[in-house]
Amino acid sequence: MSTTITTVDARGQSCPGPLVSLARAFKEAPEGATFELLATDPGSRSDVPSWAELSRNELVSAEALEDGSFRYVVRKVA
């Protein structure tokens, strides 16, 4: 069984843009939905993991990409 991942492209947005974009996508999504957040804001490195923990969702992965942007995969649990 494959998992569908929805991309939220927040590259070019400054804080708190990437987190707001991700939270908006989560709002209507069913439990188990998985999202990929792409961001260039360096603040997302601390914001996204903190938000995932506070909102009781699962941060599946976080990585810095070669182009200087960041990629996060988050699964909706709550």
Secondary structure, DSSP 8 states (H G I E B T S, - for coil): ----EEEEEETT--TTHHHHHHHHHHHT--TT-EEEEEE--TTHHHHHHHHHHHTT-EEEEEEE-TTS-EEEEEE---
